[in-house]
Amino acid sequence: MLGDLPLISALKSRMQYHQSRQKMLAENVANADSPGYKPKDLRPFDMMLAKKASDGAAGGPVRTQPGHLSGVAGGSLGSKRSSVFEATQSGNAVNLEDEMMRMAQNNSDFQLTASLYGKSLSYLRMALGKRV
């Protein structure tokens, strides 16, 4: 029942995204010495939502006139993975400092989302007259 609320659903999806991203970043660190390994990352969560909205899978801004803006931001404020990277002689392109920074930022984003999720649930309980 609570999962049907758009805010709760979005927060759950964002926590799942950060969990998957943390796993992928950890794999990059684990393969820091693997010859020929190229680091991987997920698309930013906002871009994933924009794709869902354009596919009609999620409710989002709908362009009703051809002159209207699409409502999708052209860029992301988050850090992007550089297309130019340095590779070692073995062909490995993992930069441990960058990966650790991404992991720390991802962890911080997950903690913020989990906090918002918990607060949202406590406000819903309060609104329903349940003890918090």
C-alpha positions in Angstrom: 0.0 0.0 0.0 2.7 2.5 0.9 4.8 1.4 -2.1 2.0 2.8 -4.3 2.8 6.4 -3.2 5.0 8.1 -5.7 7.4 9.6 -3.2 8.0 6.3 -1.4 8.4 4.4 -4.7 10.9 7.0 -6.0 12.9 6.8 -2.8 13.0 3.0 -2.8 14.1 3.1 -6.5 16.8 5.6 -5.7 18.1 3.4 -2.8 18.2 0.4 -5.1 20.1 2.5 -7.7 22.7 3.5 -5.1 23.1 -0.1 -3.9 23.7 -1.3 -7.5 26.1 1.5 -8.2 28.1 0.8 -5.0 28.5 -2.8 -6.1 29.7 -1.7 -9.5 32.2 0.7 -8.0 33.5 -1.9 -5.6 34.0 -4.2 -8.6 36.1 -1.5 -10.2 38.3 -1.3 -7.1 38.6 -5.0 -6.9 39.8 -5.2 -10.5 42.3 -2.3 -10.1 45.2 -4.7 -10.9 43.4 -6.8 -13.6 45.1 -6.3 -17.0 42.9 -4.6 -19.6 40.1 -3.8 -17.1 38.0 -0.7 -17.9 36.0 0.9 -15.1 32.3 0.8 -15.3 29.6 3.1 -13.9 25.8 3.4 -14.0 24.1 6.3 -15.8 23.0 9.0 -13.3 19.7 8.2 -11.6 18.1 11.4 -13.0 18.9 10.3 -16.6 17.3 6.9 -15.9 14.2 8.7 -14.7 14.2 10.9 -17.8 14.4 7.9 -20.0 11.5 6.2 -18.2 9.4 9.4 -18.5 10.1 9.7 -22.3 9.2 6.0 -22.7 5.9 6.7 -20.9 6.7 4.3 -18.1 6.6 7.0 -15.4 4.6 10.1 -15.0 6.6 13.1 -16.0 6.2 16.3 -18.0 4.5 15.7 -21.3 5.2 17.9 -24.4 1.8 19.0 -25.6 3.1 21.5 -28.3 6.2 21.1 -30.5 7.7 24.3 -29.3 7.6 23.3 -25.6 10.7 22.2 -23.8 10.9 18.5 -23.0 11.4 19.0 -19.3 14.6 16.9 -19.3 17.7 18.6 -18.1 20.5 18.5 -20.7 23.3 17.8 -18.2 23.8 16.4 -14.8 25.4 18.1 -11.8 27.1 14.9 -10.7 30.5 14.0 -11.7 30.8 12.3 -15.1 33.3 9.6 -15.9 35.9 11.1 -18.3 36.0 9.6 -21.8 39.8 10.2 -21.8 41.5 8.0 -19.2 45.0 6.9 -18.4 45.7 3.3 -18.7 48.7 1.4 -17.3 50.9 -0.7 -19.4 48.7 -3.6 -18.7 45.7 -1.7 -20.1 44.0 -1.2 -16.8 42.2 2.2 -16.6 41.1 2.1 -12.9 42.1 5.2 -10.9 41.7 4.2 -7.3 41.4 7.8 -6.0 38.6 8.6 -8.4 36.8 5.3 -7.5 37.1 5.9 -3.8 35.7 9.5 -4.3 32.7 8.1 -6.3 32.1 5.4 -3.6 32.1 8.0 -0.8 29.7 10.3 -2.7 27.5 7.4 -3.6 27.4 6.3 0.1 26.5 9.9 1.2 23.7 10.0 -1.4 22.4 6.6 -0.2 22.4 7.8 3.4 20.5 10.9 2.5 17.9 9.0 0.6 17.5 6.4 3.4 17.0 9.3 5.9 14.4 10.9 3.7 12.7 7.5 3.3 12.6 7.0 7.1 11.3 10.5 7.7 8.6 10.1 5.1 7.4 6.9 6.7 7.3 8.5 10.2 5.3 11.4 8.8 2.8 9.0 7.2 2.5 7.1 10.5 1.9 10.4 12.3 -0.7 11.5 9.8 -2.5 8.1 10.3 -2.5 8.7 14.0 0.0 5.9 14.8 2.8 6.3 17.3 6.1 7.2 15.9 
